[in-house]
Amino acid sequence: MPIEILMPALSPTMEKGNLAKWLKKEGDKVSPGDVIAEIETDKATMEVEAIDEGTLAKILVPEGSQDVPVNQLIAVLAADGEDAKAVAAGGASAPTPAAAAPAPVAEAPKPAEPGPAPVAAPAPVAAAPAPTAAGERVFASPLARRLAKDKGVDLSAVKGSGPRGRIVAADVATATPGAAKPASAPAAATPVAAAKPAPAPGALLEQVKAYYEPGTYEEVPLDGMRRVIAQRMTEARQTVPTFYLTVDCDMDELLKLRETLNKAAPEKDGKPAYKLSVNDFVIKAYALAFQQVPDANQVWGGDRYLKLKHSDIGVAVAIDGGKGLLTPIIRKAETKSLSAISNETRDLAIRARNKKLAPNEYQGGSSAISNLGMFGIKDFTAIINPPHATILAVGTSEQRAVVKKGELAVATVMTVTISCDHRVMDGAMGAQLLTAFKALIEKPMAMLV
């Protein structure tokens, strides 16, 4: 019996992925554990291993395909003893039944039309919820889906003219933008639908382009990572009641200790075993602060909190070319030495920029740190990444005029701002956490004992 290969879910939140590359071709023998393809999620590129043995009879989704839904049939494997060519012939039409399944739903109202007029009239309204429930199963070409998104067309209201009712680009081109939206909105009446922006992406694009002279700009489509960031940050900004607390930290003692520790670093393979940065001290201090204020080490769970035992600290890493950012996590950071944190952070940052992190290396965590000090930014506020209840924004360390013991002096000062989810903590708890952090930064020897 032919074996179906489906688009895998490589993380709990993955809904779609890009099929970057096939590492096996049609006709190749496949054994369990063989790497057969590379899949790109919004965060990483991951290898997919075969779990069955056989011959790769038919590839149904070519490499380079974008936004392939999880569990979509992407290839067919012929089991031992089966004719691969026969399986390929059958596998070529394998997606058709699943994709064509919505067709009876669309045609269901037709038998009602010959009936009495009062019954036929409300038929379109009664059918309106059906596309919402089965909207993800509309059979359309990738180009048609992209055009529909740009134009603001609801594919569930478009009649396909392609093979077996498949919606093609020409169908979308003649469809009315947003025609089905008013009908489906009252039927759905869900909070998710209400939260969507009023203008469809395509309509908004046309509005924005109207402000600029043609030929004076370049359209840059969002990749998967930037699209997810836009969605999650918009959701966080709209749904998380956030307050902000800011303190200035005297960095003079920390910088002296850092210099001393770096000079004392032992040699390993002709190089220092570690090179501590200010950010390494910040991670350690933040982790210990959560242990000192354990009630702040919580994340939002909808109808309750999850109170965490360890301080798992995420560190925001920018992807080259402004393509987004990842937040790899230093697990149990409160238990690790500064040198261990330094080396682990450097390794995770390199693999994050190359999109080689596994999901468990960037998902979850207690909180996150966003450090823009290396860019000379004095202070800023960061957006909380749910389910986190906090995020620490770290500015640059710079010399400033301060008052010490009633006299004017010069000190190296770093400004940090913590964003707090008011559903999880109040101002007093946030202040306790930030005060504990400031004390550790200003007396860094406490991090070594």
N, C-alpha and C positions, 0 to 999 in steps of 0.2 A: 504494500500500500504506500503511495507517495507520502513523503513527510513534508509538512509545511514549515517553512522558516519565516517567523514573524518579526516585525520590528520590535526589538527588546526595549523594555523600560529600564534604563541604566541608573535611574535615581527615583526616589519616591514621588518627586514632583514633575518628572518628565512627562510631557504630553506629545511632543513631536521631536524629531531629530533629523539631521541631515545625513544621508548615506554618502559619506565622503569617498570611500574607495572599496572596491571588491578585491580581495586578495586571492580569491579562487575564481576560476573561469568555468563556464559551462563545459561539462564533460570531465572535470577534475574529480578525483577520488577525495572523499572527505572522511576523516576519522574524528571521534570525540576528542575535544581539546584543541583541534586545529583552529587557527585564527582564520576566519573566512571574510571578515569585513571590518572596516573602521567606521564608527558612527560618531558624528559630532553632535554634542548637546550644546546648550547655551553656555556651558562652563568648561567643557573639556572634550578632547578627542579620545575615544576609548575603543579597544579592540573587542570584537565579538567572537566568541569561541563556539564551535559546533558541539552539540550534545548528542548527535546521532551519527551513525555511519552510513555511507552510501555514496552516490554520485550526484554532483550538482547538475541537475537536469535542465533547469530553466531559471534565469535571473529575471524577475518581474519588475524590479525597481532598479534602474541603472544608476551607476555611481554618479555623484554630483547632484542627485535629487535633493531638493530642499523640503523641509517641513513635512516629513513622512510621519503620519500618526502612529503612535504606539499600537502594536498588535495588527498592523496592516501586513498582509502577505507580501513578502519581498522576494522570496525564492522558493523553489520546490526541489526536494532531494529525492532521488530514486533509491529505494532500499535495495539491498543485495538481492540479485535474482530478477530485478525488474528491468524492463527495457527503458533506458534513459530517454530515448527519442519519443517513445509513446507517452512517457510521463511528461516530457516537455510539451508535447502537443496538447495534452490535457491541462498542463499547468498554465499555458499561455492564456487560457480563458478563465483561470481559477478566480481572479478577483471579480469577474462579472457578476456571479450570483449575489455576493455580498454587497457589491455596489448597486446592483439593480434592485436590491430588496426594497428600497423606498418607493419604487415605481408603483406597486399595488396601493400604497398609501395615497400617492398623488391621484391615482385613478379611482380610488374608493368612492368619492362623491358622485361619479358618473351614473351609477345605477339609480341614484336618487333623482336624477334630472327628469326622467319620464314620469315620475310620480306627480302628485298634486303640487301646484305652484307654491303654496305656503311652505311645503317641505323643501322644495328645491332652492328657494330663496336663501335660507340661512345656511345651506350646505357649505359655501366657502368659509363662513365664520367658524363652523364646527370643525372644519379641517385645519384651521389656522394653527392650533397647538401642535399638530402632528409634525410639521417641519421643525418646530423647536425641539421636540423630543428626539427626532432622528436627524437633526441638522448636520451632525458630524458625518453622516453616512451618505450625503449627497454625492452622486457619481459625476465628477467633473475632472477635466484635465488640469494639470498644474498651472498652465498659462491662464485658463479660464478662472481659476481660483484667485490668481494674482490680480487679474484685471477686475474681478468682482470686488476684491478688497479695495483696490485703488478707486474704483468708481462708486463704491458704496451700494453695491447690488446684493440683495439677499438671494443666494443661490437656490434656496428651498422654493422660491417662487418662479424660478426660470425653467422652462420646458426645454429639455435637451434635444438637439437634432442629430447628435452623433450616434455611433453604433450602440444599440441597446439603451437608448435614451441618454447617453452620456452628454453632459453639457460641455460645449466647446467654446472657444474664444468668440466666435461669431454670434453665439446665443447671448453672451454677456454684452457684446457691443450694441445689440439692439434692445437690451432690457432697460427699463426705467430705473435710474438710481433710487434706492431706498423705497421702492414701490411697496414692498411687503412689510416694511417696518411698522407703519401705524397699525396694521391689522394684527401683527404678532405681539406688539407690546402689551395691549390690554389683556391678551390671552395669557401671556407669561406672568406678568405682574410680579416679578421677583425682584429682590433687592439688587441682585447682580445686574439685571437689565437696567434698573434705574440708575446704577452707578456709572454706566457707560457715558462717555462724552456725547453731547447732542449731535455734533456733526460727525458723519462717517469719515474715516481716514482719507478716503479719496476726495470727498467734498472739502475737507479742511485743507488738503494739499492744493486744490485749485484756488481756494481763497487766498492762501499764502502766496502762491505763484503770481497772483494778480498784482501784487505789490511791486514786483520786480520785472525789469525789462528782459525779455527772452534773450538768451545768449550770455547773460551776465552772471549766471550761477550754474552749478553742477548739482544734480540730484544724487544723493548718497543714500541708498536704501538701508534701513536698519538691519543689522545682522541679528542672529538669534539672541546673543548675549545682551546687546543694547536694547532689544525689544523687551526682554524679561526685566532688565533694570528699570526701564521706563514704566512698566506695569507695576512692579513691586514698590518702587519709590513713590509713584503717584498714589498707590493704595495706602502706603504708610503715612504719607503727608495728610491724606484725607481722613484716615480712620484712627490714627494713634494720637491721643491727646498728650502733647509733648511740652515739657518745660525745660529750661536751660539754666545751668549753674556754671559760673566761671571763677577760676582762681589763678593767681600768679604764683609760680614756684621759683624759689631761689635755686639756681643750678650750680653755684660755684663749688660746693662740696662734691656734688656728683661728678662734675667735669674733672676735678682733681683725682677722685677715686678711679674714674674711667681711665685716665692717663696712666696712673700707677699700675692698674691691672693689665692694661695692654702692653706696657713695657715688661711686665713680669711673665707674659705669655710664653710657655715653653715652645720649642721648635718641633714641628712634625713634618717630615718629608721636605725639610728645608724652608718651611714657611711657619709663621706663627700658628699655633693650634686654634686660636680664636682672635677675633678683633671686635671688641665690644663697641656698639653704637649707643647713642642716647636712647634710641627706640627700644633696645634690649632692656635697659633699665626701666623704661616706661611700662613695658609688658609685664616685667616681674613685679613692679610696684602695684600695678592695676590688679594683678592676680592675687597678691597678698592682701590688698584692700578689701576684696570680696570675701576673703577668709575672716578678716577682722569685722566685717559687717555682713554676716551670712544671710540676713533677711533681704539684702539687696541682690543676692545671687539667685535671682528668679527670672523665669521667662513666662510670657503670656500664653495661656492655654485655652482661651475662650471662656469657659465657666469656672476656671481655677488657675492657680499658678503651678509651675513645676519648680520646686526649690532644689537647686543643684548642689552637690557635695563638693565638686572640684571646680576650679577656675579654668575654664577652657576659653582662651582669649584669641579672637580672630584679628588678623592684621590685614587691612585693606591693601591690595597690590594692584597698581594700575597696569593695564595691558597696553603694550606699545601701539601707537597710532590712534589713541583715544577710543579704542574699541570697547572699553568697559573696564570693569575691575572684578577681581576675585578676592575672597576673604579666607585664605587658608588659616587653619586653627592650630594653635599651640595647646595641645591637650595637657591637663594637669600642670599648668604653668607654675602654680605655686610650689610644686615639688622639685622644679628643675633649677639647676644652676644658671647663672647669667651666661656662661660660655655655651652651655647646652642650648639655651634659648637662642643665642646668637647664631649658632651653626644650623639649628633646625629652621629658623626663620629664613636664613639665606637659601637653604635648599628648597623650602616650600615656595619662596618667591620666584626662583628660577623656573621651577616646574609649573607654577601658575602662569607665568608669562608665555610658556610654551604649551599651555593648555594640556598638561599631562597629569593633573591632579585627579585622584579617585574621589568619588562623591563624599566618602566619609572624611576626607581631608578638608572639606570646606563647608559641610553642612552641620547645623547645630551650633553648640557653643554657648557660653555664658553671656558674652558681650563682644564688642569689637573696638578696635582702635583705628582711627584715620589720622595719619600724620602727614601734614603738608609743610612741616618745618623746613625740609630740604629745599623747598621752593621759595623760602623767605616769607611765607604767610604768617602774620603775627597772631591772628586768632580768627576762628570761624566756627560755625555750627554744622554738625553732621546729621544726616537723616537716619533714624533708627531702622534697622533691618529686622523685621519680625521673623521669629517670635522673640528676639532679643527685647529687653526692656530698657537698655542703655546703649550708648555709643560714646566714646571719648574722642574729641577732636583736639589734636595736639598742634600747637604753633611752633614757630622757630624760637631758638634760644638766642637772645640778643642782650647787649649791654644797655641798661637803663639807669636813670637816676632814681635812687630810692632813699628812704629815710631809715637809718639804723641807729637806735638808741638816741633819737632826737637830733641826729646829725645827717647831713646830706652825704650820700655815698654812691658808688657805682657798683652794680651787681649784674650778673648774667641772669636774666629772667625768662621763663617760659610760661606762656599763657595756655591753659587748657580749659575746654568747655565740655561739660557732660550733658548729653540730651537724655531725658528720662521719660519713660512712659508712666503717666499719672495713674493709669489703671493698676499698675503693679507697685508703685512706691509714691510716697508723698515727698514734699520738699525737704523735710527734716532728714528722711532716710538718704535721699540723694546727697544732702550736705554732709552727712556722716561718712558716706562712701568717698566723696571727693576730699574731705578733710584727711581721711586715712591715707589716701593716695598722696596728697601734698606732703604729709609728714614723712612718708617713706622716701619720696624724691629728695626732700631737703636734708634727710639724715640717712643717706644710702647705705651706710655700714649695717643698718638693721636688716638689709636684704641679704647679707652674707652670713648671718648667724641663724 
